[in-house]
Amino acid sequence: MLLAAIWGSSFLFTRIAVVDFGPLPTAAVRVGIAAAFLLPLVLLRGLGGVLLKNWRRVFLVGLFNSGIPFACFAFALLSITTGLSAILNATVPMFGAIVAWFWLKDRPTGSRVLGLLIGFAGVAMLAWDKATFKPDASGVAPGWAVLACLFACVCYALSASYAKRHLTGLPPLVTAAGSQIGATVGLVLPAVWLWPAQTPGGGAWLAVAAVGVLCTGIAYVLYFRLIETAGPARALAVTFVVPVFAVFYGAVFLGEVVTLWMLLCAVVIICGTALSTGLLKLGR
């Protein structure tokens, strides 16, 4: 619940920051701040040698679990609401179940396959009225924003199974810090190239600092600890609750409208996701 409350606020902070920074610089500054926050903790605990020994694997996880998804969601938030993006983010466990099926040989039961079908039907329902590729007032087509969110979810799912297979046994702090350093390395050059001509305002800097320290640095320590102790499928289940907080924050602080159709689609997606991960089973 704590992790869901923190990650739910990341959509709010990213939405505030991306207006001034742009998508790639927002993602790069976010992971850079998180890396600067986490690396001293690694060194203070004497884990620098462990990080150096495993840097290739944790850097790769960082690119797929932070760098690419953060840039995708920042891009999407230029065009769609924080609530909609968070509901799409709830499909991560579904993609995680598919990846675990083919990669970790975690074959789903009949009810889990049904859950995948229900969940993706919910995504289709939700995205139907956004399936236009004509740019809106923001200059970004909502259809591309939805696809960017779903691609980010695929990246999350791939990194979760990779972490379970190749990073089991590593201290969560090492994985969290190393992943943010890897994401920073991957994003720094594109961010410099696309850095905004006008200096971002103080509110945008505060927002990106909050999303870097709280929603990334602290949150990923919690997240990788969950992967280590509960497995990737159950760790990804945190995304069930993230939309609740994100929709609440968006409505209260940004004045976003929450429609009945959005809530209905969210219920369908979450029910399908719960079945696909085995948290719910037919007959129970």
Disulfide bonds with the S-S distance in Angstrom:
none
